[in-house]
Amino acid sequence: MMGNEDEPDDVAAVVAAWGRTETWLKEHAPMSRATLRPPATPEQLAAAELNTGLALPAGLKALWLLHDGTHEMPAHLAAFEMMAGYQETLALPLPLRLRWLWDMGAGSELYPEPPDPAGFGREPGYAEMLGRPLPDQILWLWERGGRPLPALLVGDGTEEEDLNTFLHGEGLLRIDRAVDLHAMMVSTGEWPGTWLPFTADNPDDPYAGSFLDTGTGKVGHWGLMDMPSPGPETLAEHLSRAADALARGV
């Protein structure tokens, strides 16, 4: 396993930059925030190091210990808005919104089991959840279902979101997908073994994204049809610039 004596990423800076990003998502892009998966485990990180032969930089570990990438999401959540009865459904209690979704037959592959509205009421913390803001309600339901949640649950849809693509137009990769992509690109001789992808334009079907050179601690851009280009930024700088861009609305 390769070592990295001079860790260039400041873990505190990575966590702070991500915190700014997630605060912005909570206020402006609750659907995207709801795509974030639970934290990775130390065992997952250890397996990634074993499978890649790399010592993961502390900053990247810190990032994945916040969220192990993003959940898969339907490609066009805005389609829900065109369903008959959508606007009327927004006024219903949250469990009934779920019931409406299943009754409409939307997302049957993602949601194989119909929800039991009454069952939510038996969950610990249900009553407290009802008094919280809608994004918090979404996350509460997410934690109990483990499945992507539809656009129906996030409000009136007046602001369009590009799901999963809030890191310079890219989304955070799951650890296992990052490892698989690393193996593929290294096996073809297109990448040096020290490069590890951590974002993609489409985390469910990566075509381009960003990688971290675990040897130098610098972030670069990759694309399946483009020549990879190492860059000058550390991971903390890359995430901080993304948070700045969100705050400026660019």
C-alpha positions in Angstrom: 0.0 0.0 0.0 1.4 3.4 -0.9 1.9 6.0 1.8 1.5 9.8 1.7 3.8 11.4 4.2 2.9 15.0 3.5 -0.9 15.1 3.8 -1.9 18.3 1.9 -5.6 18.3 2.8 -6.6 19.9 6.0 -9.4 17.7 7.3 -11.0 20.6 9.2 -11.1 22.7 5.9 -12.7 19.8 4.0 -15.4 19.4 6.7 -16.0 23.1 6.9 -16.3 23.5 3.1 -18.7 20.6 2.9 -20.7 22.0 5.8 -21.1 25.2 3.8 -22.3 23.2 0.8 -24.8 21.2 2.8 -26.2 24.3 4.5 -26.8 25.8 1.0 -28.4 22.6 -0.2 -30.7 22.5 2.8 -32.0 26.0 2.0 -32.0 26.0 -1.8 -31.8 22.4 -3.1 -33.5 19.9 -0.7 -33.9 17.3 -3.4 -30.1 17.2 -3.9 -29.5 17.2 -0.2 -31.9 14.2 0.1 -29.7 12.2 -2.4 -26.8 12.2 0.0 -26.1 8.7 1.4 -25.3 7.9 5.0 -21.6 8.2 6.1 -19.2 5.5 5.0 -17.8 3.2 7.6 -14.1 2.7 8.6 -14.4 -0.8 7.2 -15.4 0.6 3.8 -12.5 2.9 3.8 -10.1 0.1 4.8 -11.5 -2.1 2.0 -11.0 0.7 -0.5 -7.4 1.1 0.5 -6.9 -2.7 0.2 -8.5 -2.9 -3.2 -6.7 0.1 -4.7 -3.4 -0.3 -2.9 -3.6 3.3 -1.9 -3.4 5.1 1.4 -6.4 7.4 1.2 -5.6 11.0 2.1 -7.2 12.1 5.3 -9.3 14.8 3.6 -10.9 12.3 1.3 -11.6 9.9 4.1 -13.2 12.8 6.0 -15.4 13.6 3.0 -16.6 10.0 2.6 -17.1 9.7 6.4 -19.7 12.5 6.0 -21.5 10.9 3.0 -20.8 7.7 1.0 -21.7 9.4 -2.3 -25.3 9.8 -3.4 -28.3 7.6 -3.9 -29.5 6.7 -7.3 -32.3 9.0 -8.4 -34.9 9.0 -11.2 -33.5 11.0 -14.2 -36.5 13.3 -14.5 -38.2 14.0 -11.2 -39.9 17.0 -12.8 -42.2 14.5 -14.5 -44.2 14.2 -11.3 -45.4 17.8 -11.7 -47.3 16.7 -14.9 -49.3 14.0 -13.2 -53.0 14.6 -12.7 -53.7 15.7 -9.2 -50.1 16.7 -8.4 -50.9 20.2 -7.1 -53.8 18.9 -5.0 -51.5 16.3 -3.5 -49.1 18.9 -2.3 -51.7 20.0 0.3 -52.1 16.5 1.7 -50.2 15.2 4.8 -46.8 13.7 4.0 -47.8 10.0 4.4 -50.7 10.5 2.0 -48.4 12.1 -0.6 -46.4 8.8 -0.5 -49.6 6.8 -0.9 -50.6 9.0 -3.9 -47.2 8.3 -5.5 -47.6 4.6 -5.3 -51.2 4.7 -6.5 -50.0 6.5 -9.6 -47.5 3.7 -10.2 -44.5 6.0 -10.4 -41.1 4.6 -9.8 -42.2 1.0 -9.4 -38.7 -0.3 -9.8 -37.4 2.0 -7.1 -40.3 1.6 -4.8 -41.3 -2.1 -4.9 -43.3 -2.1 -1.7 -46.3 0.3 -1.1 -45.9 2.4 2.0 -48.3 2.0 4.9 -49.2 5.5 5.9 -50.3 4.4 9.3 -47.0 2.7 9.8 -45.1 6.0 9.9 -47.1 7.1 12.9 -45.6 4.2 14.9 -42.0 5.3 14.2 -40.1 6.9 17.1 -39.9 10.6 16.6 -42.8 10.8 14.1 -44.7 13.5 16.0 -41.6 15.7 16.4 -40.8 15.2 12.7 -44.1 16.6 11.6 -43.3 20.0 13.2 -39.9 20.3 11.4 -39.2 21.9 8.0 -39.9 19.9 4.9 -36.3 19.0 4.1 -35.9 17.6 7.6 -39.1 15.5 7.1 -37.6 14.2 3.8 -34.4 13.2 5.5 -36.3 11.6 8.4 -38.3 9.4 6.0 -35.1 8.7 3.9 -33.3 7.3 7.0 -36.2 4.8 7.5 -36.7 3.8 3.9 -33.2 3.8 2.4 -34.7 4.6 -1.0 -34.6 7.8 -3.1 -37.6 10.1 -2.5 -39.6 11.7 -5.3 -39.9 15.4 -6.2 -43.4 15.2 -4.8 -42.1 15.4 -1.3 -40.1 18.6 -1.6 -42.7 21.3 -2.3 -44.1 23.1 -5.3 -41.2 22.6 -7.7 -40.8 26.3 -8.5 -37.0 26.0 -8.5 -35.5 23.4 -10.8 -32.6 21.4 -9.5 -29.8 19.5 -11.3 -29.8 16.6 -9.0 -26.5 15.3 -7.6 -24.5 17.9 -9.5 -23.6 20.6 -7.0 -19.8 20.1 -6.9 -18.8 22.2 -10.0 -21.5 20.4 -11.9 -20.6 17.0 -10.5 -21.9 14.6 -7.8 -20.1 12.7 -5.1 -19.3 9.1 -6.0 -19.9 6.2 -3.7 -16.7 4.5 -2.5 -17.4 1.2 -4.3 -18.0 3.0 -7.6 -14.9 5.1 -7.2 -12.9 1.9 -6.6 -14.4 0.1 -9.6 -13.8 3.1 -11.9 -10.2 3.4 -10.6 -9.6 -0.3 -11.4 -11.0 0.0 -14.9 -9.0 3.1 -15.8 -5.8 1.8 -14.3 -6.2 -1.6 -16.0 -6.4 0.1 -19.4 -3.3 2.1 -18.8 -5.1 5.4 -19.0 -4.5 6.5 -15.4 -1.6 6.2 -13.1 -2.4 4.1 -10.1 -2.4 7.1 -7.7 -5.5 8.7 -9.2 -8.8 8.0 -7.5 -12.1 9.5 -8.8 -14.4 11.0 -6.2 -17.0 12.9 -8.3 -18.8 12.3 -11.6 -21.1 14.2 -13.9 -23.6 11.4 -13.3 -22.7 9.4 -10.2 -25.0 6.5 -11.4 -23.3 6.3 -14.9 -20.0 8.1 -14.7 -18.7 9.8 -17.9 -16.5 12.5 -16.5 -15.6 14.0 -13.1 -12.8 14.8 -10.7 -10.1 12.7 -9.3 -7.7 13.1 -6.4 -4.0 12.3 -7.0 -3.3 10.5 -3.7 0.4 11.0 -4.3 0.3 14.8 -4.6 -3.0 15.6 -2.9 -4.1 17.6 -5.9 -7.5 17.4 -7.7 -7.7 16.9 -11.5 -10.5 16.4 -14.1 -11.1 13.2 -15.9 -13.3 12.2 -18.8 -13.8 9.0 -20.7 -13.3 10.8 -23.9 -10.9 13.5 -22.7 -7.2 13.6 -21.7 -7.2 13.7 -17.9 -5.8 17.0 -16.6 -4.3 17.3 -13.2 -4.9 20.6 -11.5 -3.4 22.8 -8.8 -6.1 22.6 -6.1 -6.1 20.5 -3.0 -9.4 18.7 -2.1 -10.2 21.3 0.6 -9.6 24.1 -2.0 -11.7 22.3 -4.6 -14.6 21.9 -2.2 -14.3 25.4 -0.9 -14.5 26.8 -4.4 -17.6 24.7 -5.0 -19.2 26.1 -1.9 -18.3 29.7 -3.0 -19.8 29.1 -6.4 -23.1 27.9 -4.8 -23.2 30.9 -2.6 -22.7 33.2 -5.5 -25.3 31.4 -7.6 -23.0 30.4 -10.4 
